[in-house]
Amino acid sequence: MGTGSEGRPFKILIVEDNPGDVRLMQEVLREGQVPCSLHVAGNGSAALDFLCKAPPYAEAPRPDLIFLDLNLPGKNGMQLLAEIKASPALRQIPVVVLSTSASQQDILTAYDLHANCYIAKPIDFDDFIRVIRLIKEFWFTMAKLPTEDTPWTAMK
């Protein structure tokens, strides 16, 4: 079972600037048996501050999973993905790219930067919900992730 089966909330960072997509993802991720602790960053810079516990995120939890949109204001998703995967302290966190782009170049670049998964966001509302549920089922119940007491590489 995934992290949530250990009795603690599954911690997710959603990096998304579209409030409608954030709201829908939050609703789908909160349904079901596995408790979730959801956090949102509306741009790449805020997400990096959250991950590095920079002010005002000194008490931010380490996410078990990151949902990453590519088309973000300021620091875009590819730049953030490159920084996450270049960091010994952050690279173990799985990153699911969830983007409106189905461009082969974007897909190749994301995987070159070590994205754990790339999914083109469905335009259809019902398909979007189905995709989030499938991602949730895989990462919450099938995937094995490091536990909270795993000694992480130092942040510095």
C-alpha positions in Angstrom: 0.0 0.0 0.0 1.0 3.6 -0.5 2.1 6.0 2.2 -1.5 6.7 3.4 -1.9 3.2 4.6 0.6 3.9 7.4 -2.0 6.0 9.2 -0.7 9.4 8.3 -2.0 11.7 5.6 -0.5 11.4 2.1 1.2 14.7 1.6 0.7 16.3 -1.9 2.0 19.5 -3.4 -0.1 20.8 -6.3 1.8 23.3 -8.4 -0.9 24.8 -10.5 -2.0 28.4 -11.3 -5.5 27.5 -12.5 -7.9 27.8 -9.5 -10.5 25.6 -11.2 -8.1 22.8 -11.8 -6.8 23.1 -8.2 -10.3 22.9 -6.8 -11.2 19.9 -8.9 -8.0 18.1 -8.0 -8.6 18.8 -4.3 -12.1 17.4 -4.4 -11.0 14.2 -6.2 -7.9 13.7 -4.0 -9.9 14.1 -0.8 -12.5 11.5 -1.7 -12.0 7.9 -0.6 -10.2 6.0 2.2 -6.8 7.5 2.1 -6.4 10.8 4.1 -4.6 13.6 2.2 -2.8 16.7 3.3 -3.0 19.0 0.2 -0.8 22.0 -0.4 -0.9 24.4 -3.3 1.7 26.6 -4.9 0.5 28.9 -7.8 3.9 29.3 -9.4 7.3 27.7 -9.6 9.0 30.1 -7.3 6.4 29.5 -4.5 6.7 25.8 -5.0 10.5 25.9 -4.7 10.2 28.0 -1.5 7.7 25.5 -0.1 10.0 22.5 -0.9 13.1 24.3 0.6 11.2 25.5 3.6 12.0 29.1 2.8 9.9 31.9 4.4 6.9 31.8 4.7 7.1 28.0 4.4 9.4 27.1 7.3 6.9 24.5 8.7 6.0 23.1 5.3 5.9 19.3 5.2 7.9 17.3 2.7 5.5 16.1 0.0 5.1 12.5 -0.9 4.1 13.5 -4.4 4.1 16.6 -6.5 1.6 17.4 -9.2 3.2 19.8 -11.6 1.7 22.0 -14.3 4.2 23.2 -16.9 2.6 26.5 -17.9 3.2 28.6 -14.8 3.8 32.3 -14.3 7.4 33.2 -13.6 9.5 30.1 -13.1 7.8 27.6 -15.3 7.2 23.9 -14.7 10.3 22.7 -16.6 12.6 25.0 -14.7 11.1 23.9 -11.4 11.3 20.2 -12.4 15.0 20.7 -13.3 15.7 22.2 -9.9 13.8 19.5 -8.0 15.6 16.7 -9.8 19.0 18.4 -9.5 18.7 18.6 -5.7 19.9 15.6 -3.7 17.4 16.7 -1.0 14.4 16.7 -3.3 15.0 14.4 -6.2 13.4 11.4 -4.5 10.0 13.1 -4.5 7.9 11.7 -7.4 6.8 14.4 -9.8 3.7 13.9 -11.9 3.6 16.4 -14.8 0.0 17.2 -15.5 -0.1 19.7 -18.4 -2.4 20.8 -21.2 0.6 20.3 -23.5 0.7 17.1 -25.5 3.8 18.3 -27.4 6.4 15.6 -28.0 9.1 18.1 -27.2 7.6 18.9 -23.8 7.2 15.2 -23.1 10.8 14.4 -24.0 12.1 17.4 -22.0 10.1 16.4 -18.9 11.4 12.9 -19.0 15.0 14.1 -19.7 14.6 16.1 -16.5 13.5 12.9 -14.7 9.7 13.5 -14.4 8.2 10.3 -12.9 5.2 10.6 -15.1 3.8 12.9 -17.9 0.0 13.1 -18.4 -1.7 15.5 -20.8 -4.6 17.1 -19.0 -7.9 16.0 -20.5 -10.1 18.9 -21.7 -13.3 17.0 -20.9 -14.4 17.4 -17.2 -15.3 13.7 -16.7 -12.0 12.6 -18.3 -10.1 14.9 -16.0 -11.7 13.5 -12.9 -11.0 9.9 -14.2 -7.4 10.7 -14.7 -6.9 12.2 -11.3 -8.6 9.2 -9.7 -6.3 6.8 -11.7 -3.2 8.8 -10.6 -4.5 8.7 -7.0 -5.1 5.0 -7.1 -1.7 4.2 -8.5 0.3 6.5 -6.2 -1.8 5.9 -3.0 -2.2 2.1 -3.3 0.3 0.6 -5.7 3.5 2.6 -5.6 6.1 2.1 -2.8 7.5 5.4 -1.6 10.0 6.2 1.2 8.4 6.4 4.6 8.4 9.5 6.7 11.2 8.1 8.9 13.5 7.4 5.9 16.7 9.5 6.4 16.5 12.1 3.7 19.6 13.7 2.3 20.4 17.0 4.0 18.7 20.0 2.5 21.9 22.0 2.4 
